[in-house]
């Protein structure tokens, strides 16, 4: 094989498979919709947009409810609704079929930076730069004030909130006026602090829980990704290949691959079986803000400060690395 052909073979898996152009400001969120043919993005331009993954074209009009920047989005477990968090402090519930807001929850007094669904789809969790985390009952549309007041986290600003898979715990992370930047674990029912995880030395931007509930993963401005044992809350690994702040993370549906994105203008894939990088960095034109896996784990969506979103072929990257088995379910010992 010629050197040119060899070079082409080595780089082919890391080229984006689709590019989505249209947002006029940074893309803050990008998630796959059911069926594998569409993604939805949100942006500082105040819109949510749906895209055809094959053509790269926008489907329909922008989704808008005012002009406030949209900082975060999350898909409901049944795939029928999207929740978004905005600069105006509101949490909005959107119907995917009608492309309209069906509920708007107010209570936060600053940017809603992070949103998360409970596994059963009955609650939404939100975090804000107003230092609080709040829970919302999806059916009633009320905050769960009658059960639990909003959690005053003690963070200077909250940038990441996530439910444990069984919805009994809440993890929060953010910026803090100190040299330590702890992750805090809360009882979702009582709002009481359960554990404080120390290790990061910069703002904690994102959190994700593995589906088996055994591991919490965090990422930070200190350029590191850290894994935590949720039985004893001890740190189990530090992944430190990024060279700048890690802004977004996502875990594959089978819990075996971690995707991370950073201000260093790259996305990375990690083998969670051994904590090692899977391939060379996936290069972008600018800082990368968000990442998500498709339902089968074979595709990756990223959103970038270059105003675009991208699709990447995870299956091809794994094949190049000789790690195709990472798309299968973990082996039962």
Phi, psi and omega per residue, in radians:
X1 nan 2.374 -3.134
X2 -1.207 2.802 -3.135
X3 -1.116 -0.592 3.112
X4 -1.134 -0.771 3.129
X5 -1.150 -0.670 3.114
X6 -1.112 -0.770 3.129
X7 -1.081 -0.724 3.130
X8 -1.097 -0.720 3.135
X9 -1.107 -0.681 -3.086
X10 -1.244 -0.499 -3.060
X11 -1.768 -0.201 -3.008
X12 -1.082 -0.617 -3.062
X13 -1.258 -0.339 -3.052
X14 -1.750 0.082 3.013
X15 -1.414 2.467 3.113
X16 -1.150 2.523 -3.140
X17 -1.566 -0.338 3.056
X18 -2.738 2.632 3.127
X19 -2.237 2.385 -3.087
X20 -2.080 1.912 -3.052
X21 -1.962 2.341 3.117
X22 2.883 -0.645 3.084
X23 -1.068 2.594 -3.080
X24 -1.791 -0.109 3.071
X25 -2.445 -3.136 -3.089
X26 -0.837 2.536 3.009
X27 -1.627 2.120 -3.088
X28 -1.728 -0.388 -3.108
X29 -2.559 2.538 3.089
X30 -2.627 2.041 -3.120
X31 -2.347 2.625 3.132
X32 -1.412 2.461 3.054
X33 -1.721 2.760 -3.120
X34 -0.991 2.562 3.109
X35 1.753 -0.316 3.061
X36 1.362 0.115 -3.084
X37 -1.888 -0.102 -3.048
X38 -2.438 2.626 2.886
X39 -2.188 2.794 3.026
X40 -2.157 2.438 -3.127
X41 -2.176 2.744 2.990
X42 -2.295 2.757 -2.957
X43 -2.600 2.827 3.007
X44 -1.191 -0.107 3.058
X45 -1.410 0.028 3.068
X46 1.562 0.106 -3.069
X47 -2.091 2.713 2.816
X48 -1.874 2.494 -3.137
X49 -2.409 2.478 3.111
X50 -1.848 2.441 -3.034
X51 -2.282 2.567 3.003
X52 -1.448 2.115 -3.042
X53 -1.244 -0.400 3.133
X54 -1.423 -0.785 -3.084
X55 -1.571 -0.411 -3.063
X56 1.406 0.047 -3.077
X57 -1.573 2.626 3.076
X58 -1.244 2.463 3.095
X59 -1.788 2.052 3.103
X60 1.256 -2.907 -3.114
X61 -1.491 2.933 3.008
X62 -1.056 2.564 2.952
X63 -1.594 2.156 -3.125
X64 -2.453 2.566 2.981
X65 -2.522 1.456 -2.954
X66 1.466 -2.933 -3.057
X67 -2.025 0.155 -3.067
X68 -1.172 2.423 3.089
X69 -0.955 2.411 3.115
X70 -1.810 2.008 -2.999
X71 -1.672 -0.404 -3.022
X72 -2.684 2.562 3.063
X73 -2.484 2.684 3.070
X74 -2.631 2.464 -3.109
X75 -1.562 2.393 3.112
X76 -1.168 2.693 -3.132
X77 -1.019 -0.545 3.123
X78 -1.492 -0.025 3.073
X79 1.276 0.257 -3.061
X80 -1.825 -0.266 -3.085
X81 -2.387 2.762 3.046
X82 -2.219 2.405 3.017
X83 -1.885 2.477 -3.129
X84 -2.287 2.666 3.060
X85 -2.123 2.448 -2.957
X86 -2.281 2.936 3.115
X87 -1.050 -0.528 -3.091
X88 -1.378 0.028 3.103
X89 1.523 0.003 -3.121
X90 -1.599 2.609 2.995
X91 -1.937 2.140 -3.067
X92 -2.009 2.459 3.081
X93 -1.881 2.143 -3.076
X94 -1.946 2.463 3.008
X95 -1.600 2.157 -3.052
X96 -1.162 -0.610 -3.120
X97 -1.219 -0.717 -3.090
X98 -1.637 -0.253 -3.125
X99 1.110 0.447 -3.083
X100 -2.094 2.727 3.025
X101 -1.294 2.213 3.108
X102 -1.829 -0.363 3.052
X103 -2.608 2.576 3.098
X104 -2.349 2.081 -3.084
X105 -1.858 2.240 3.133
X106 -2.081 2.638 -3.094
X107 2.858 -0.690 3.050
X108 -1.172 2.589 -3.116
X109 -1.939 0.163 3.104
X110 -2.679 -2.977 -3.024
X111 -0.976 2.319 2.993
X112 -1.555 1.842 -2.970
X113 -1.605 -0.351 -3.021
X114 -2.621 2.399 3.086
X115 -2.367 2.625 -3.067
X116 -2.675 2.492 3.068
X117 -1.670 2.593 2.892
X118 -1.268 2.741 -3.067
X119 -1.055 -0.602 -3.125
X120 -1.483 -0.032 3.080
X121 1.342 0.142 -3.084
X122 -1.573 -0.323 -3.128
X123 -2.296 2.660 2.997
X124 -2.129 2.413 3.088
X125 -1.930 2.382 3.120
X126 -2.326 2.598 3.081
X127 -2.219 2.607 -2.998
X128 -2.490 2.790 3.030
X129 -1.267 0.022 2.998
X130 -1.433 0.138 3.066
X131 1.450 0.008 -3.051
X132 -1.947 2.798 2.901
X133 -2.063 2.436 -3.127
X134 -2.278 2.615 3.054
X135 -1.981 2.517 -3.103
X136 -2.252 2.366 3.038
X137 -1.445 2.069 -3.030
X138 -1.145 -0.739 -3.076
X139 -1.228 -0.786 -3.102
X140 -1.437 -0.417 -3.123
X141 1.349 0.222 -3.121
X142 -1.821 2.680 2.947
X143 -1.283 2.675 -3.022
X144 -1.451 0.891 -3.101
X145 -1.225 -0.548 -3.125
X146 -1.241 -0.344 3.103
X147 -1.786 -0.707 -2.977
X148 -2.715 2.209 3.042
X149 -1.228 2.821 3.096
X150 -1.008 2.546 -3.096
X151 -1.449 2.048 3.013
X152 -1.422 1.752 -2.901
X153 -1.303 -0.443 -3.026
X154 1.518 -0.204 3.004
X155 -1.200 2.609 3.023
X156 -1.102 -0.721 3.042
X157 -2.562 2.458 3.111
X158 -1.683 2.181 3.108
X159 -1.999 -0.236 -3.104
X160 -2.522 2.286 2.998
X161 -2.377 2.512 3.107
X162 -2.707 2.431 2.990
X163 -1.379 2.588 2.861
X164 -1.184 2.730 -3.095
X165 -0.966 -0.552 3.128
X166 -1.594 0.079 3.067
X167 1.146 0.246 3.119
X168 -1.482 -0.389 -3.094
X169 -2.185 2.730 3.048
X170 -2.219 2.320 3.024
X171 -1.891 2.395 3.098
X172 -2.258 2.631 3.076
X173 -2.610 2.798 3.139
X174 3.082 -2.606 3.116
X175 -1.752 2.617 -3.104
X176 -2.491 2.553 -3.111
X177 -1.497 1.079 -3.117
X178 -2.847 3.091 -3.138
X179 -1.413 -0.383 3.080
X180 -1.745 2.507 -3.131
X181 -2.149 1.441 -2.992
X182 -1.300 2.650 2.878
X183 -1.639 2.388 -3.111
X184 -2.034 2.410 3.140
X185 -1.934 2.261 -3.055
X186 -2.151 2.591 2.976
X187 -1.302 2.101 -3.033
X188 -1.164 -0.427 -3.111
X189 -1.513 -0.761 -3.063
X190 -1.689 -0.358 -3.079
X191 1.344 0.173 -3.118
X192 -1.503 2.557 -3.139
X193 -1.240 2.243 -3.111
X194 -1.756 -0.735 -3.080
X195 -2.729 2.701 3.049
X196 -2.185 2.144 -3.055
X197 -1.847 2.056 -3.084
X198 -1.946 2.449 -3.137
X199 2.964 -0.745 3.120
X200 -1.195 2.584 3.132
X201 -2.055 0.290 3.091
X202 -2.643 2.999 -3.124
X203 -0.854 2.310 3.072
X204 -1.542 1.990 -3.032
X205 -1.619 -0.460 -3.018
X206 -2.726 2.667 -3.117
X207 -2.451 2.577 3.068
X208 -2.630 2.492 -3.124
X209 -1.926 2.346 3.040
X210 -1.215 2.644 -3.061
X211 -1.124 -0.470 3.118
X212 -1.383 0.016 3.049
X213 1.238 0.033 -3.019
X214 -1.468 -0.366 -3.013
X215 -2.361 2.329 2.958
X216 -1.868 2.376 -3.126
X217 -2.081 2.382 -3.115
X218 -2.271 2.738 3.078
X219 -2.510 2.700 -2.855
X220 -2.587 2.927 3.006
X221 -1.132 -0.255 3.105
X222 -1.372 0.143 3.085
X223 1.340 0.027 -3.083
X224 -1.824 2.725 2.930
X225 -2.004 2.361 -3.110
X226 -2.234 2.512 3.094
X227 -1.968 2.541 -3.026
X228 -2.294 2.358 3.062
X229 -1.365 2.092 -3.045
X230 -1.440 0.002 3.041
X231 -1.435 -0.784 -3.132
X232 -2.062 -0.005 3.115
X233 1.102 0.472 3.084
X234 -1.594 2.541 3.054
X235 -1.209 2.354 -3.093
X236 -1.973 -0.380 -3.141
X237 -2.818 2.703 3.014
X238 -2.215 2.143 3.107
X239 -1.855 2.061 -2.926
X240 -2.342 0.728 3.120
X241 -1.458 -0.423 3.129
X242 -1.186 2.689 -3.094
X243 -1.950 0.079 3.073
X244 -2.644 -3.087 -3.053
X245 -0.934 2.371 3.072
X246 -1.675 2.050 -2.932
X247 -1.755 -0.484 -3.086
X248 -2.512 2.573 3.054
X249 -2.443 2.720 3.056
X250 -2.620 2.516 3.113
X251 -1.888 2.366 3.139
X252 -1.093 2.732 -3.093
X253 -0.989 -0.480 -3.133
X254 -1.656 0.149 3.081
X255 1.203 0.271 -3.040
X256 -1.863 -0.274 -3.111
X257 -2.206 2.383 3.029
X258 -1.941 2.330 3.018
X259 -1.935 2.383 3.126
X260 -2.327 2.586 3.109
X261 -2.318 2.646 -2.908
X262 -2.525 2.849 2.998
X263 -1.190 -0.165 3.085
X264 -1.371 0.161 3.055
X265 1.282 0.417 3.122
X266 -2.297 2.775 2.844
X267 -1.966 2.641 3.092
X268 -2.351 2.597 3.011
X269 -1.938 2.437 -3.103
X270 -2.218 2.491 3.041
X271 -1.487 1.907 -3.099
X272 -1.289 -0.213 3.061
X273 -1.174 -0.575 -3.105
X274 -2.318 -0.025 3.104
X275 1.338 0.253 -3.089
X276 -1.773 2.636 3.059
X277 -1.097 2.537 -3.098
X278 -1.558 -0.579 -3.076
X279 -2.608 -3.087 2.990
X280 -1.193 2.819 -3.124
X281 -1.036 2.556 3.075
X282 -1.578 1.888 -2.979
X283 -1.378 2.478 3.038
X284 -2.190 2.916 -3.116
X285 -1.380 -0.331 -3.093
X286 -2.643 -3.045 3.138
X287 -1.049 2.511 -3.077
X288 -1.880 2.269 -2.994
X289 -1.758 -0.471 -2.961
X290 -2.706 2.796 -3.101
X291 -2.708 2.562 3.038
X292 -2.692 2.641 3.052
X293 -1.620 2.653 2.948
X294 -1.271 2.950 -3.053
X295 -1.018 -0.611 3.134
X296 -1.602 -0.078 3.122
X297 1.413 0.061 -3.050
X298 -1.518 -0.245 3.112
X299 -2.259 2.686 -3.139
X300 -2.190 2.344 3.029
X301 -1.909 2.382 3.065
X302 -2.256 2.632 3.066
X303 -2.132 2.443 -2.892
X304 -2.253 2.759 3.081
X305 -1.272 -0.092 3.042
X306 -1.406 0.146 3.094
X307 1.421 0.061 -3.086
X308 -1.988 2.809 2.960
X309 -2.036 2.787 -3.066
X310 -2.445 2.669 2.974
X311 -1.991 2.391 -3.135
X312 -2.180 2.542 -3.077
X313 -1.596 1.684 -3.120
X314 -1.120 -0.714 -3.108
X315 -1.033 -0.715 3.130
X316 -1.194 -0.681 3.114
X317 -1.106 -0.760 3.112
X318 -1.124 -0.669 3.128
X319 -1.117 -0.745 3.098
X320 -1.040 -0.609 -3.099
X321 -1.532 -0.048 -3.104
X322 1.226 0.510 -3.069
X323 -2.161 0.630 -3.112
X324 -0.990 -0.493 -3.082
X325 -1.149 -0.252 3.130
X326 -1.212 -0.220 3.051
X327 -1.456 -0.221 3.136
X328 -1.501 2.909 3.119
X329 -1.223 2.658 3.132
X330 -1.025 2.525 3.116
X331 -1.275 2.345 3.129
X332 -1.498 2.137 -3.093
X333 -1.515 nan nan
